[in-house]
Amino acid sequence: MNETDRKFFQPKWRRVAATLFCFAWTLVEWLSGEPFWGIIAAGISFYCLWNFFYQFDENNDSAE
């Protein structure tokens, strides 16, 4: 993630909303019988979990 992305996703509610949207989209794809797109959406969902919660530094105040 670049600095602009970090600034945009600094509020926790935005990170939670984006991740929940991705998980909901994964569910839609699996329930509609599209396993290929379900796997793609699941990968994006886990990418969100990794970047927004495991690796995200909330105390990063550089550039201001």
C-alpha positions, 0 to 999 in steps of 0.5 A: 500500500502506498501513502495515499492508501494508508491515509484513506484506510486510517479510520478502522471503519473503512478497513472493516467495511472494505473487508466485509464487502469482499467477504460478502462478494465471496459468499455471493459468488459461491452461492451463485455457483461460480467457484472460480470467481469465488476463489478470486474473491476469497483471495481478495478478502484474505488479502484485505485481512492481511493488509488491513488488520495484520500488517496495518500500522495505525500509528504511522503518522509520517507525511504530516 
